Amino acid sequence: MRRLPWSLSWSLLCLACAPTQRQTPDAGAPEATPQRLAVNIVHTYPHDPAAFTQGLQFHQGQLYESTGEKGDLRRISLEQAAPLWKESLPDVFPEGLASDGERLYQLTWQDETLYVWNGTPPAREKQVAYAGEGWGLCYWRGQLVRSDGTSTLRFHDPKDFHVKSQVRVTLQGVPQEMLNELECAEDGVYANVWHSNSILKIDYATGRVLAVIDASALARAVRGRVHSYEAVLNGIALEPGTGRLFLTGKLWPDLFEVTLVGPAATP
């Protein structure tokens, strides 16, 4: 995926590194302090250590993954690391993945192309052009929510992918950049912060961060078994019907089922 200069990477390790935004007299009341949570590992499953995970998504009772670089769309399981099915996409850089229950939608990074998949196994039904970069994608109440590495989330019409609205993500007034993989849930949209161990829970309507989730326990669990600077947390999937939460990372050998506990210790 995107290669981050060493001089910039340290600023992403901690949300407190974001610059302070000055409040004007008419800025209104400050945002509420977000909840601080941490992940608790329930179970560890095998994951393909060669998978450059960009999107993780349950679809029609199966778990799918979008992988980047010379990537693919693949169906995976909790029983084995090797994919059960995959279709390679060597000419683009695949990114985020979403499901509306009938179709899968897959972003590309800088190719400005959305792939729409249908059927079992999934076949490419069509592709749609859009402007800008594609990072994360999820589906919520008839809309596709897209991140592009900035602090903006865009809400798209699934039919033609035109932008219907957008919202700026802020943490107590400070814009939050590097929003990556997304997962839409009833209580908010969950977003990986690229090159960090943090996941943000964001209010759909206001963009305000409702919770900051510390997932550093997962990075510790794979320490010594990943050897790339790009092997970072990325991949969020909620299982419909059960509410089970799964997290993984790029080039990680493990996929984790987790619960959220709190409050997390403040650094």
Disulfide bonds with the S-S distance in Angstrom:
Cys138-Cys184 2.01
